[in-house]
């Protein structure tokens, strides 16, 4: 029997990609997270809740964790695209190039990061919510759609994308709301 994974993109961050390494949520992002939590509580029963170690994902998961009376489990496999070694001033242009490319064009480090995400996802044995990042969600959906493109759709802040995971692999149930995302 397939399980359902709910892929939630974090709320709007308080800082941009090229001026903050680990920003929390903006006021708008906190509101988005609260509304997402209310929506998911009405839609699904309490289940596993995982998030990346970054502040914006933990803050996005917090309202749902409070409603469910449980803590989100921090999973490095759900972390933002790794950019260590990229000069802080070059982060925006680097990420823009990565997002415009394909997986075969990326470094072995980025492809290993993607493999860890996919391995973690297919290893799930119970329904779960993953509070994570734009490129992480794209890595999962791209694999389902058998696309080599790094970006296959643009999940909005706090959008919920639903997938099934079974012994046969992963399949898409429904993409979350899309938005135009600009790397700030």
Steps between C-alpha positions, in 0.01 A plus 500: 500500500647838409575761760451872447774757539402866525782723373467846655718785383604729786331836549641826369846554650598814690825524302607436145729233355791740462473693828419236764625144543222380727214749525182437692159590366370842412172609659328387181684168513383440857143568391540260206630230735207544738247475217673195355491329841129569539434366150702180552341435840160500332619276218717232661537327835810542714792337322879514479630856471849563362679821411839620388737637765468856370316759705237585237386138469498443874294819544263384225455158664447648849127591470418151371711339771314702765160402362606135490670518844822357363840621392626511146790263442799677347630318190814621319376313192238776460755785511533782250718450193858497636700808408807466722806632322296747294599860575216671686482776240473242220227287658212653301666454161621151595151389605345655190740294283426181697125551473520566124699181443455125497612241753762346268665846480527532879795405719526158659438673835164636384405168345589321825282751689213423260551123543483537881168686466354232275630215718348659811167548324465145366608357837186636671263234633230729642324814382711808567526874458836633375550873562781583264631716217423594139780295339440199729138482387613536140754219542221266613245607239763498224587139588132403491456672163828350373630848417868592506412867554590632843178706505179338378252727679494796737334416832373806683586570863311256725351318202431130552597248234376143550672184386454128551786271593462125459708194422461598135659843557366852521205659321352846496155555650482879475741788458469785745416854403761652271647846518767701329805462721784741461832418662550801725 
